[in-house]
Amino acid sequence: MFIEHLPPESHLMTALRNAMPQAELDAQADKGEPEKGRWSQEEQLLAAAVDAIRRLEWVLICVNTEKKSQRPSPPEPMRRPGAGPRKKKAQLTEGSANRLFELLQGGAA
């Protein structure tokens, strides 16, 4: 029980991770949920700094890319405790656009 609450960077947790087979490490990496972990104030500040650097890099790329279609998507912020991943924005399909146009033209009545 006490082992579960040790920080991930502790010597014991590091030794346990190093002893794990690669397949189990890969499986745990796929199921990782950092939003359920505990973060210190330093880790929160570091995540904010990483997000700011990623955003600056993205802005720099966008400014130096002539075609809007070639610009990358904005970077995802680092996942933090208590916050799940961002939900993707819904894309407007042609069918949805046509339905919306009909509704705006009085097709709902």
ABEGO torsion letter per residue (X at the ends): XAAAABBAABAAAAAAAAABBAAAAAAAAAABBAAABBBBAAAAAAAAAAAAAAAAAAAAAAAABABAAABBBBBBBBBBBGBBBBBBBBBBBAAAAAAAAAAAAGAAX
